[in-house]
Amino acid sequence: MTDIPGAWKPKNETLAKANTVMEAAKASGDLYRNGLGMIASENIISPMVQKIVSSDLHGRYAEGLPGKRYYQGCDDFDTIESLGISLAKQVFGAQFVNIQSTSGTVSNIAALKALAKPGDKITAVSTADGGHISHARMGAVGLRDLDLSTYPWDIDRMEPDIDGACKLIREISPKVCLIGQSVFLFPTPLKEIAAAAHEVGASVMYDGAHVLGLIAGGQFQDPLREGADIMTGSSHKTFPGPQGGFLLSSSEDEKMQKKLNNAIFPGVCSSYHLHHVAGKVVALAEFEEYGEAYAKDIVQNSRALAESLAAEGFDVLAESRNYTASHQVLTRHGDTDSGAGAKAAKTLEDVGIITNMNMLPGDTKAMTPSGLRLGVQELTRVGMGKTEMAEVAKLFARALIHGEDLNRVKQDVKNLKSGFQTIRYCFNEEEQSGYIL
Ligand SMILES: Cc1ncc(COP(=O)(O)O)c(C=O)c1O
C-alpha cells in the first residue's frame, strides 16, 4: 500500500514509527556504551550539560544579544549568555566571542561573510591534504563565491609547506588566509603565515574545530596570540560540550566585532538553539576546572596509542615527528586509493570500534582511501589512560592483522569498555550511573 501524504493513519501505526526512532537511538547508545568511540570529531556530554540541553530552553528564542533582544522573556537567558561570553573570553583568551553559532561550519560561514566579499581570493588547505569541506568550493568557501588557492603540503611534516604557503600568499594577495584542518596532527607554524598575510593586508582565519579543547587547555598552539585574527571552532570535539560552534577574535576593533556579531545574527542564524548555548556555558565552566588536565591526558593518550599501534605492526603516519601532537592518529592500511582504509573501518565496526576511513596524502578518492583517522578524546573522557591505549592497539591488531575471530574480539572490546562507563573531567561525576546516551 502506498502512503498518501497527509492521510490519517491509525495511532498504533504512527506510534510504531516514533518507537522505531526511540529504539534506534537506544541501539546507537548501546553501540557506544559497549564499544570504543574513536571518531576524532566526536565526544560525549557531561551529566550537567545533558540536563541543560533537555531543559525548557530548547524551545525558546532570543534573537539579538544579551540586553538587546527582539523578544520578551529573555532575562534569564541573558544571564546565561552574558556569563558564557565572559567565560569564553577567559577560556580561549579572546578579546571578542560570539557563542551563538550552531556549528563549526556555521561559524566558518559567518567568519567568511564578515571577512570577505564574493569574488575575493582565499588560501586554505585542500581537502585532499586534510582541509575541511567548508574550506572548499563545495562548501562555505564556494557559498561565499570565493576564489580558492590551496597551500602546497609537506607530506613528511603533515602541515602546509610554510615557505610555499608564504610565497603563495605574497604572490596572490588573498583577502583571507584560512588555516586549520580536519586531519590535524601538528600545530601550524602560524607566525610565518600571519606575517605574510598581514604584509598583503589579508586576515588570518584559524579553524580550530578539532583542536579547540587542546588550544584552550594549553596543549596545542595559541592561534590568537600567534597571529590569527579570527578563530572558529566546534564546541563538541576536543572541547567537550554539546554540538555547536564558537566565533572568536583577537580584534579589539569595535567595527570588526559588530561585523562578526552581525554575521551570526542576522547573517546566518535566527534561533540559535538556546539549550545548546546554555550547554556550552556549563561546558565552559567545567573546562575552566578540568580542561587543562583533560587536554594533557588526550595528547598523552594519542601519543601512547600511536606508539602502541606502531609496535603492533601498523603503518602509523608521521613517525619522524613522534606521530602526533593532537588527539588524532593516522594509520595507512594499503596502497593509495585501494579502499583499504574503508575496509579496515568496516572490520573495526564489526568488533565495536567506531572509526572513520580517511584520505591520506596521495589518495584521490574520498570513498576508497587508504587510511584511518583515529581520535582518543572520547576514550580519554571516560578515564582510559596509557595502559588502555596499549590494549586498544592490541584489539586493532587482533581484528586487522591477525585475522582473529571477530566475535571474540568484539567480546573483549565490550569487556574493556565495561570498566569505563563514567564521564570524567566534569562536575557531578559521582551522580552519574552510566554512559550517557
Ligand atoms: C576543520 C573543521 N572545520 C569545521 C568543521 C565543521 O564542524 P561542525 O561539524 O561543527 O559543523 C569540521 C568538522 O569536523 C572540521 O574538521
Ligand as a Chemical Component Dictionary entry (heavy atoms), coordinates in Angstrom:
data_LIG
# 
_chem_comp.id                   LIG 
_chem_comp.type                 NON-POLYMER 
_chem_comp.pdbx_formal_charge   0 
_chem_comp.three_letter_code    LIG 
# 
loop_
_chem_comp_atom.comp_id 
_chem_comp_atom.atom_id 
_chem_comp_atom.alt_atom_id 
_chem_comp_atom.type_symbol 
_chem_comp_atom.charge 
_chem_comp_atom.model_Cartn_x 
_chem_comp_atom.model_Cartn_y 
_chem_comp_atom.model_Cartn_z 
_chem_comp_atom.pdbx_ordinal 
LIG C1 C1 C 0 38.376 21.706 10.372 1  
LIG C2 C2 C 0 36.896 21.596 10.550 2  
LIG N1 N1 N 0 36.149 22.710 10.479 3  
LIG C3 C3 C 0 34.829 22.687 10.624 4  
LIG C4 C4 C 0 34.179 21.504 10.878 5  
LIG C5 C5 C 0 32.697 21.509 10.976 6  
LIG O1 O1 O 0 32.272 21.398 12.258 7  
LIG P1 P1 P 0 30.742 21.131 12.565 8  
LIG O2 O2 O 0 30.538 19.690 12.365 9  
LIG O3 O3 O 0 30.619 21.607 13.983 10 
LIG O4 O4 O 0 29.944 21.954 11.617 11 
LIG C6 C6 C 0 34.892 20.314 10.967 12 
LIG C7 C7 C 0 34.191 19.058 11.249 13 
LIG O5 O5 O 0 34.683 18.063 11.603 14 
LIG C8 C8 C 0 36.286 20.367 10.790 15 
LIG O6 O6 O 0 37.016 19.256 10.814 16 
# 
loop_
_chem_comp_bond.comp_id 
_chem_comp_bond.atom_id_1 
_chem_comp_bond.atom_id_2 
_chem_comp_bond.value_order 
_chem_comp_bond.pdbx_ordinal 
LIG C1 C2 SING 1  
LIG C2 N1 SING 2  
LIG C2 C8 DOUB 3  
LIG N1 C3 DOUB 4  
LIG C3 C4 SING 5  
LIG C4 C5 SING 6  
LIG C4 C6 DOUB 7  
LIG C5 O1 SING 8  
LIG O1 P1 SING 9  
LIG P1 O2 DOUB 10 
LIG P1 O3 SING 11 
LIG P1 O4 SING 12 
LIG C6 C7 SING 13 
LIG C6 C8 SING 14 
LIG C7 O5 DOUB 15 
LIG C8 O6 SING 16 
# 
